[in-house]
Amino acid sequence: MVDARADADGEALLITPRQLRALIIAEADLGERLVRALILRRVALIESAHSGPVLIGAPQSPEILRLQTFLRRNGHPHHVVAADQDAGAAALMEQSGAASGDALVVCPDGAVLLNPTEEVLARCIGMTDTAGDDELFDVVVVGAGPAGLATAVYAASEGLSVAILDCRAYGGQAGASARIENYLGFPTGISGLALAGRAYVQAQKFGARMLIPAQAVSLDCSRSESDGVMTVGLAGGRRLNGKVVVAASGARYRRPPVPRLAEFEGRGVWYWASAIEAQMCANAEVVLVGGGNSAGQAAVFLSSHAAHVNMLVRGPGLALTMSRYLIDRIEATPNIALLPHTELTTLDGDETGWQPCAGVAVVTAPRCNARCATCFCSLARSPRLAGCTGVTLRWIRPASC
């Protein structure tokens, strides 16, 4: 993502990341200017959408949306080219044997990927750290949400070597919030992505090592008594050794017990509301399931894009589950309808699953159906063990116990 051209003879200085971080910390005024310039440069690259990997396919296909969400949540510049509107893109799709619903990714180094996983795409564009398994960190943080990022900032600022990993993106659930207004220090509010982005840059400033995406699958404490080292196993076989392991894996949204739910996830059913999903439901009717603060933030955000937002809550109202300022804003928004004593029971859609319609059962009234293009689920959360499912904890108790 860097291009440079010299109009006359000159001298170039190669500054390593470690040296740059030392300069930023040692020279406060100069460091502030450098960090601000780097942030503004990254923002400009994202907004221009003329750098980074090129995503080719149908803009609203599940594969394109999956990769676009991953790149956007991680603040990585990219741009999308509709294959049906660009002859060159269509020819490349045909040459690669891609179907109409596939996603073709052209990386900056020229590599072409067909429907890559997030891990494969991250390696191709240089997001994934390549450090060896023998490196020992003072602190290994599992989970890059607000708690994990705060841990990384505080530990790294004290001179500790820190590795922080997450299986999806930095920011966690907070990073998916359209607007947070009750966070200390931001009287006018801030988006979750912007808040997480500041913490991410701050952790990097102090030298924290970021591993995203990286999925933790095991924790081996067998060496903790002998040499004070614990090992976090990652998907793919890689291992991270740390003197301290902090599990800041946060929580996951509870999935409603609705048939065919998994079939429509990423194809009309979403667990967050970002600008990408908002574009899909422009001037359409949407259903939002949940009555907590996250649901309230999503409803207010979607109301400026969708024609109508139906909020489904199982209880009598929002007073016991949502902050008062959000309740007042929802009541003042004419295109948000609150449906109490209501729950989602069925989902149906076309063969591709791109446009599901939600079947809604009202507990206190006869069954009713709400047809919509998009369904957002923002229910109560349950703890996420070590950031991922299937985590195995192996603890060998010392003989003295």
C-alpha positions as CSV (number, residue, x, y, z in Angstrom):
1,M,0.0,0.0,0.0
2,V,3.0,2.3,-0.4
3,D,4.1,4.0,-3.6
4,A,6.9,6.6,-3.8
5,R,8.6,8.5,-6.7
6,A,11.6,10.7,-6.5
7,D,11.8,13.7,-8.8
8,A,15.5,14.1,-8.2
9,D,18.5,12.3,-6.6
10,G,18.0,11.7,-2.9
11,E,18.7,9.5,0.0
12,A,16.2,7.1,1.6
13,L,16.4,6.0,5.2
14,L,15.1,2.5,6.1
15,I,13.6,2.6,9.6
16,T,12.5,-0.7,11.1
17,P,9.1,-0.9,12.9
18,R,11.0,-1.3,16.2
19,Q,13.0,1.8,15.6
20,L,9.9,3.8,14.6
21,R,8.1,2.8,17.8
22,A,11.1,3.8,19.8
23,L,11.1,7.2,18.1
24,I,7.4,7.7,18.6
25,I,7.7,7.0,22.3
26,A,10.9,8.9,22.9
27,E,9.9,12.1,21.0
28,A,6.4,12.8,22.1
29,D,5.7,15.8,19.8
30,L,7.1,14.1,16.7
31,G,5.5,10.8,17.7
32,E,2.1,12.5,17.9
33,R,2.5,13.9,14.4
34,L,3.7,10.6,13.0
35,V,0.8,8.6,14.5
36,R,-1.7,11.1,13.4
37,A,-0.3,11.1,9.8
38,L,-0.4,7.3,9.7
39,I,-4.0,7.2,10.9
40,L,-5.1,9.8,8.5
41,R,-3.3,8.0,5.7
42,R,-5.0,4.8,6.5
43,V,-8.4,6.5,6.7
44,A,-7.8,8.1,3.3
45,L,-6.8,4.7,1.7
46,I,-10.0,3.1,3.1
47,E,-12.3,5.9,1.9
48,S,-10.7,6.1,-1.5
49,A,-11.2,2.4,-2.1
50,H,-8.4,2.4,-4.6
51,S,-5.8,0.2,-2.8
52,G,-5.5,-3.1,-1.2
53,P,-7.1,-6.4,-2.4
54,V,-9.7,-6.3,-5.2
55,L,-12.9,-8.3,-4.5
56,I,-14.6,-9.3,-7.7
57,G,-18.1,-10.8,-7.9
58,A,-21.7,-9.9,-7.1
59,P,-21.6,-7.0,-4.5
60,Q,-24.4,-8.6,-2.4
61,S,-23.3,-12.2,-2.7
62,P,-22.6,-13.9,0.7
63,E,-19.0,-14.6,-0.2
64,I,-18.2,-11.0,-1.2
65,L,-20.0,-9.7,2.0
66,R,-18.1,-12.1,4.2
67,L,-14.7,-11.0,2.9
68,Q,-15.7,-7.3,2.8
69,T,-16.9,-7.5,6.4
70,F,-13.6,-9.1,7.5
71,L,-11.5,-6.4,5.8
72,R,-13.7,-3.6,7.0
73,R,-13.7,-4.8,10.6
74,N,-9.9,-5.0,10.5
75,G,-9.5,-1.5,8.9
76,H,-7.9,-2.8,5.8
77,P,-8.3,-0.9,2.5
78,H,-10.0,-2.8,-0.3
79,H,-12.4,-2.3,-3.1
80,V,-15.2,-4.2,-4.7
81,V,-15.7,-4.6,-8.5
82,A,-19.1,-5.9,-9.8
83,A,-18.3,-8.6,-12.3
84,D,-21.5,-7.8,-14.3
85,Q,-20.4,-4.2,-14.8
86,D,-16.7,-4.6,-15.7
87,A,-15.7,-6.6,-18.8
88,G,-12.2,-7.3,-17.4
89,A,-13.5,-8.5,-14.1
90,A,-16.0,-10.8,-15.9
91,A,-13.2,-12.2,-18.1
92,L,-11.1,-12.9,-15.0
93,M,-14.0,-14.6,-13.3
94,E,-14.6,-16.8,-16.3
95,Q,-10.9,-17.6,-16.7
96,S,-10.7,-18.7,-13.0
97,G,-13.8,-20.9,-13.3
98,A,-15.8,-18.8,-10.8
99,A,-19.5,-19.1,-10.6
100,S,-21.9,-16.1,-10.3
101,G,-22.1,-16.3,-6.5
102,D,-18.3,-16.8,-6.0
103,A,-15.8,-14.2,-4.8
104,L,-12.5,-13.7,-6.6
105,V,-9.8,-11.8,-4.8
106,V,-6.8,-10.2,-6.5
107,C,-4.1,-9.5,-3.9
108,P,-1.6,-6.7,-4.2
109,D,1.2,-9.2,-5.1
110,G,-0.8,-10.5,-8.0
111,A,-2.1,-13.7,-6.4
112,V,-5.7,-14.6,-7.3
113,L,-7.8,-16.4,-4.7
114,L,-11.2,-18.1,-5.2
115,N,-13.5,-17.9,-2.2
116,P,-10.6,-17.8,0.3
117,T,-11.1,-18.2,4.0
118,E,-10.3,-15.2,6.2
119,E,-7.0,-16.9,7.2
120,V,-5.9,-17.5,3.6
121,L,-6.7,-13.9,2.6
122,A,-4.9,-12.5,5.7
123,R,-1.8,-14.4,4.8
124,C,-1.9,-13.2,1.2
125,I,-2.1,-9.5,2.1
126,G,0.4,-9.7,4.9
127,M,-1.9,-9.3,7.9
128,T,-0.8,-12.5,9.7
129,D,2.3,-12.5,11.9
130,T,4.9,-15.0,11.0
131,A,6.9,-15.3,14.2
132,G,8.2,-18.7,15.2
133,D,6.8,-21.0,17.8
134,D,9.9,-20.7,20.1
135,E,9.3,-17.0,20.9
136,L,8.3,-16.4,24.6
137,F,6.0,-13.6,25.4
138,D,5.5,-12.1,28.8
139,V,1.7,-11.8,28.2
140,V,-0.5,-13.6,25.7
141,V,-4.0,-12.1,25.4
142,V,-6.8,-14.2,23.8
143,G,-9.4,-11.9,22.5
144,A,-9.0,-8.4,20.9
145,G,-12.1,-6.8,22.2
146,P,-12.0,-3.7,24.5
147,A,-10.8,-5.7,27.5
148,G,-8.1,-7.5,25.5
149,L,-6.9,-4.3,23.8
150,A,-6.8,-2.5,27.2
151,T,-4.7,-5.3,28.6
152,A,-2.3,-5.2,25.7
153,V,-1.9,-1.4,26.0
154,Y,-1.2,-1.4,29.7
155,A,1.1,-4.4,29.6
156,A,3.1,-3.2,26.5
157,S,3.4,0.3,27.9
158,E,5.2,-1.2,30.9
159,G,7.8,-2.8,28.6
160,L,6.3,-6.3,28.6
161,S,6.3,-8.3,25.4
162,V,2.7,-8.9,24.4
163,A,0.9,-11.0,21.8
164,I,-2.8,-10.5,21.3
165,L,-4.9,-12.7,19.1
166,D,-8.5,-12.9,17.9
167,C,-10.2,-15.3,15.5
168,R,-12.1,-12.6,13.6
169,A,-11.3,-8.9,14.1
170,Y,-10.2,-6.4,16.7
171,G,-12.9,-4.7,18.6
172,G,-15.1,-7.6,19.6
173,Q,-18.9,-7.0,19.9
174,A,-18.2,-3.3,20.7
175,G,-16.4,-3.0,17.4
176,A,-19.7,-3.8,15.6
177,S,-21.7,-1.1,17.4
178,A,-22.8,1.7,15.1
179,R,-22.6,4.3,17.8
180,I,-21.7,4.3,21.5
181,E,-22.9,7.3,23.4
182,N,-22.4,6.3,27.1
183,Y,-18.7,5.6,26.9
184,L,-16.7,7.8,29.2
185,G,-14.8,10.6,27.5
186,F,-16.9,10.8,24.3
187,P,-19.8,13.2,24.9
188,T,-20.9,13.2,21.3
189,G,-20.6,9.5,20.9
190,I,-18.2,7.3,18.9
191,S,-18.6,4.3,16.6
192,G,-17.4,1.0,18.0
193,L,-15.1,0.6,15.0
194,A,-13.5,4.0,15.6
195,L,-13.1,3.3,19.4
196,A,-11.5,-0.1,18.7
197,G,-9.3,1.3,16.0
198,R,-7.8,3.8,18.4
199,A,-7.1,1.1,21.0
200,Y,-5.6,-1.1,18.3
201,V,-3.2,1.6,17.1
202,Q,-2.4,2.5,20.7
203,A,-1.4,-1.1,21.5
204,Q,0.8,-1.3,18.4
205,K,2.4,2.0,19.3
206,F,3.8,0.3,22.5
207,G,4.9,-2.8,20.6
208,A,2.1,-5.3,21.1
209,R,2.2,-8.1,18.5
210,M,-1.2,-8.5,16.7
211,L,-2.3,-12.0,15.4
212,I,-5.5,-11.6,13.5
213,P,-7.1,-13.8,12.5
214,A,-5.8,-16.5,14.8
215,Q,-8.0,-19.0,16.6
216,A,-7.1,-20.4,20.0
217,V,-8.0,-24.1,20.4
218,S,-6.1,-25.2,23.5
219,L,-4.2,-24.1,26.6
220,D,-1.4,-26.3,27.9
221,C,-0.4,-25.5,31.5
222,S,1.9,-28.6,32.0
223,R,5.0,-26.4,32.2
224,S,3.6,-23.7,34.4
225,E,5.0,-25.2,37.6
226,S,8.4,-26.2,36.2
227,D,9.5,-23.1,34.1
228,G,6.5,-20.8,34.4
229,V,5.4,-21.1,30.8
230,M,2.0,-21.8,29.3
231,T,1.3,-22.7,25.7
232,V,-1.7,-21.5,23.7
233,G,-2.4,-23.8,20.7
234,L,-3.8,-22.2,17.6
235,A,-5.8,-23.6,14.7
236,G,-3.3,-24.8,12.1
237,G,-0.8,-26.2,14.6
238,R,1.0,-23.0,15.6
239,R,1.8,-22.4,19.3
240,L,2.3,-19.3,21.4
241,N,4.3,-19.5,24.6
242,G,3.6,-17.0,27.4
243,K,4.4,-16.4,31.1
244,V,0.8,-15.1,31.6
245,V,-2.2,-15.9,29.5
246,V,-5.2,-13.5,29.7
247,A,-8.5,-14.9,28.5
248,A,-10.4,-11.8,27.3
249,S,-12.6,-13.7,24.9
250,G,-15.7,-11.8,25.6
251,A,-19.2,-13.1,24.7
252,R,-21.2,-14.3,21.7
253,Y,-24.7,-13.4,20.9
254,R,-27.2,-16.1,21.7
255,R,-28.7,-17.7,18.6
256,P,-32.5,-18.1,18.7
257,P,-33.7,-21.7,18.4
258,V,-35.1,-21.2,14.9
259,P,-35.0,-23.9,12.2
260,R,-32.7,-23.2,9.2
261,L,-31.0,-20.3,11.1
262,A,-27.5,-21.5,10.2
263,E,-28.5,-21.8,6.6
264,F,-29.3,-18.0,6.4
265,E,-26.4,-16.7,8.5
266,G,-24.5,-14.4,6.3
267,R,-27.3,-14.6,3.7
268,G,-29.8,-12.3,5.2
269,V,-29.5,-13.1,8.9
270,W,-26.8,-11.0,10.7
271,Y,-25.6,-10.5,14.2
272,W,-24.3,-6.9,13.8
273,A,-25.4,-3.9,11.8
274,S,-22.6,-2.1,10.0
275,A,-22.6,0.2,6.9
276,I,-22.3,-2.9,4.7
277,E,-25.5,-4.5,6.0
278,A,-27.2,-1.1,6.0
279,Q,-26.7,-0.8,2.3
280,M,-28.4,-4.1,1.7
281,C,-31.6,-3.1,3.5
282,A,-31.9,0.4,2.1
283,N,-35.5,1.4,1.8
284,A,-36.6,-2.1,2.8
285,E,-38.3,-3.6,5.8
286,V,-36.1,-5.3,8.4
287,V,-36.7,-7.3,11.5
288,L,-34.5,-6.9,14.6
289,V,-34.6,-9.4,17.4
290,G,-33.5,-8.3,20.8
291,G,-34.1,-5.6,23.5
292,G,-30.7,-4.8,24.9
293,N,-28.4,-1.8,24.2
294,S,-26.8,-3.4,21.2
295,A,-30.2,-4.0,19.7
296,G,-31.2,-0.4,20.5
297,Q,-28.0,1.0,18.8
298,A,-28.6,-1.2,15.8
299,A,-32.3,-0.1,15.5
300,V,-31.4,3.6,15.6
301,F,-28.7,3.1,13.1
302,L,-30.8,1.0,10.7
303,S,-33.7,3.4,10.9
304,S,-31.8,6.0,8.8
305,H,-31.4,3.4,6.0
306,A,-34.4,1.0,6.1
307,A,-37.9,2.0,5.4
308,H,-39.2,0.3,8.5
309,V,-37.6,-1.5,11.5
310,N,-39.6,-4.1,13.5
311,M,-38.1,-4.7,16.9
312,L,-39.1,-8.0,18.4
313,V,-38.8,-8.5,22.2
314,R,-40.2,-11.3,24.2
315,G,-40.9,-9.2,27.3
316,P,-43.4,-6.4,27.8
317,G,-41.0,-3.6,26.8
318,L,-37.5,-2.2,27.0
319,A,-37.3,-0.6,30.4
320,L,-35.6,-3.5,32.1
321,T,-33.0,-4.2,29.4
322,M,-32.0,-0.9,27.7
323,S,-30.5,2.4,28.6
324,R,-33.0,5.2,28.9
325,Y,-31.4,7.5,26.3
326,L,-31.8,4.7,23.7
327,I,-35.5,4.1,24.7
328,D,-36.2,7.8,24.2
329,R,-34.6,7.8,20.8
330,I,-36.4,4.7,19.7
331,E,-39.8,6.2,20.8
332,A,-39.0,9.4,18.9
333,T,-38.1,7.6,15.6
334,P,-41.3,7.1,13.5
335,N,-40.1,4.2,11.4
336,I,-39.2,1.9,14.4
337,A,-42.0,-0.3,15.6
338,L,-41.6,-2.1,19.0
339,L,-43.4,-5.5,19.1
340,P,-43.5,-6.7,22.7
341,H,-44.3,-10.4,23.6
342,T,-43.0,-11.4,20.2
343,E,-40.4,-13.9,19.1
344,L,-38.9,-15.2,15.9
345,T,-40.1,-18.8,15.1
346,T,-39.3,-19.6,11.5
347,L,-37.2,-18.5,8.5
348,D,-37.9,-19.0,4.9
349,G,-36.3,-17.8,1.7
350,D,-35.3,-18.5,-1.9
351,E,-32.8,-21.2,-3.0
352,T,-29.8,-18.9,-2.6
353,G,-30.9,-17.7,0.8
354,W,-30.0,-14.1,-0.1
355,Q,-33.4,-12.8,0.6
356,P,-35.1,-14.6,3.5
357,C,-38.4,-13.6,5.0
358,A,-39.0,-13.9,8.7
359,G,-42.0,-15.7,10.1
360,V,-43.0,-14.1,13.4
361,A,-45.2,-15.6,16.1
362,V,-46.9,-13.2,18.5
363,V,-47.3,-14.8,21.9
364,T,-50.4,-12.8,22.9
365,A,-52.1,-12.9,19.5
366,P,-52.7,-15.2,16.6
367,R,-49.7,-16.1,14.4
368,C,-48.6,-13.3,12.0
369,N,-45.9,-13.1,9.3
370,A,-43.5,-10.3,8.6
371,R,-41.8,-10.4,5.2
372,C,-38.5,-8.7,5.1
373,A,-35.2,-8.7,3.3
374,T,-32.9,-8.8,6.3
375,C,-33.1,-10.1,9.9
376,F,-30.8,-8.9,12.6
377,C,-30.4,-10.9,15.8
378,S,-29.0,-9.0,18.9
379,L,-30.0,-11.2,21.8
380,A,-28.5,-11.7,25.3
381,R,-24.9,-12.9,25.3
382,S,-23.2,-15.9,26.7
383,P,-19.5,-16.2,27.6
384,R,-17.2,-17.2,24.8
385,L,-14.6,-19.6,26.1
386,A,-11.1,-18.6,25.0
387,G,-12.6,-16.7,22.0
388,C,-13.7,-19.8,20.1
389,T,-15.7,-23.0,20.4
390,G,-14.1,-26.3,21.1
391,V,-11.3,-25.0,23.3
392,T,-9.6,-27.7,25.3
393,L,-8.0,-26.9,28.7
394,R,-5.4,-29.3,29.8
395,W,-4.1,-28.8,33.4
396,I,-1.6,-31.2,34.9
397,R,-1.7,-30.8,38.7
398,P,1.7,-30.8,40.5
399,A,2.4,-33.7,42.7
400,S,2.4,-31.5,45.8
401,C,-1.3,-30.7,45.4
